[in-house]
Amino acid sequence: MAEHWPIDMLPMVHDALKDQAARTRLRSKYIFLNFDDQPIAPETLRKNACSKALSKAKLDYRPMLQTRHTFGTMMVSSGENLGWIQKMMGHSSLKMITDKYFSYIPNMTHHNGSKFLKNI
C-alpha cells in the first residue's frame, strides 16, 4: 500500500472514511452519526441504509456480517496472500481462512503437480 496507516486497510476504504469524517469531524469524535449527532446504532444502520440499498439493488436481504464474508471471498478468489487475509480479518491462524474459503482459492497457474515436477 502506498501509505502507512495505524490500521491496515485498502486505499478505497481509507478514502471513504476520510470523506465521511470530513462530514462529521467538527460535530463529534465519531465518524458515523445519526441526526442527533450521536454514534449511529447498528440496527439503525441496518434498517435505514443496508436494507434499503439491498432492496434498491434488487438483492435479497443479507445480514451486515455477510460483508465480512464477502471481503474474505473476494480477497481469496482474487489470489491475495492468505496470511494477509488472515491478518486483515483478525484471525489468529489460517485455519478459519482455509476452512471457510478453501473452495474460493483459485488455481491460477497449474492443477496437476507440474510445478512440483518441474523443480525435481
C-alpha positions in Angstrom: 0.0 0.0 0.0 1.2 3.5 -0.8 0.7 4.9 2.7 1.1 3.5 6.1 -2.0 3.9 8.4 -2.2 2.7 12.0 -4.9 0.2 10.8 -4.2 -1.7 7.7 -6.9 -1.0 5.1 -7.4 -0.8 1.4 -6.9 2.7 -0.1 -10.6 3.0 -1.1 -11.7 2.3 2.4 -9.3 4.9 3.7 -10.7 7.4 1.2 -14.3 6.6 2.1 -13.6 7.0 5.8 -11.8 10.3 5.2 -14.8 11.6 3.2 -17.2 10.6 5.8 -15.1 12.0 8.6 -15.0 15.3 6.8 -18.8 15.5 7.1 -18.8 14.8 10.9 -15.4 15.9 12.2 -16.4 19.1 13.8 -19.6 17.6 15.4 -18.2 14.5 17.1 -15.2 12.3 17.6 -17.2 9.5 15.9 -17.4 9.2 12.1 -20.9 7.7 11.6 -23.6 9.8 13.3 -27.3 9.8 13.4 -29.4 13.0 13.0 -28.8 13.9 16.7 -25.0 13.8 16.2 -24.8 10.6 18.3 -23.0 7.4 17.1 -25.3 5.6 14.8 -26.8 2.4 16.2 -26.1 -0.8 14.2 -29.8 -1.6 14.0 -30.5 1.9 12.6 -27.7 1.4 10.0 -29.1 -2.0 9.1 -32.6 -0.7 8.7 -32.1 2.6 7.1 -29.0 2.0 4.9 -28.2 -1.6 4.3 -31.7 -3.0 3.8 -32.7 -0.1 1.6 -29.6 -0.4 -0.5 -30.1 -4.1 -1.0 -33.8 -3.5 -1.9 -32.9 -0.8 -4.4 -30.3 -3.1 -5.9 -33.0 -5.9 -6.1 -30.9 -8.2 -3.9 -32.2 -10.4 -1.1 -31.7 -9.3 2.5 -28.4 -10.4 4.0 -27.1 -9.6 7.5 -24.4 -7.0 7.7 -22.0 -9.6 8.9 -22.1 -11.0 5.4 -20.0 -8.1 4.2 -17.1 -9.6 6.2 -17.5 -12.9 4.3 -17.8 -11.1 1.0 -14.5 -9.4 1.7 -12.9 -12.8 2.6 -14.3 -14.4 -0.5 -13.3 -11.6 -2.8 -9.7 -11.5 -1.4 -9.2 -15.2 -1.6 -10.7 -15.6 -5.0 -8.5 -12.8 -6.4 -5.4 -14.7 -5.2 -4.4 -12.4 -2.3 -1.9 -13.9 0.1 -3.8 -16.0 2.7 -1.7 -14.7 5.6 -2.6 -11.1 4.7 -6.3 -12.0 4.5 -6.0 -13.7 7.9 -4.4 -10.6 9.4 -7.0 -8.3 7.8 -9.8 -10.4 9.1 -8.3 -10.7 12.6 -8.0 -14.4 12.7 -5.3 -16.0 14.9 -4.5 -18.7 12.4 -5.0 -19.6 8.7 -7.4 -22.4 9.8 -10.5 -20.2 9.6 -9.5 -18.8 6.2 -8.8 -22.3 4.7 -11.9 -23.9 6.4 -14.3 -21.1 5.3 -12.9 -20.0 2.0 -11.0 -23.0 0.6 -13.3 -23.5 -2.3 -12.7 -20.0 -3.5 -8.9 -20.3 -3.6 -8.0 -20.1 -7.3 -5.6 -22.3 -9.0 -4.2 -19.7 -11.3 -1.2 -21.4 -12.8 -1.4 -25.2 -12.6 -3.5 -28.0 -11.4 -1.7 -31.3 -11.9 1.6 -31.3 -9.9 3.5 -29.9 -12.8 5.1 -27.1 -10.8 6.5 -29.5 -8.3 7.7 -31.9 -11.0 9.5 -29.0 -12.8 11.6 -28.5 -9.7 12.9 -32.0 -9.1 
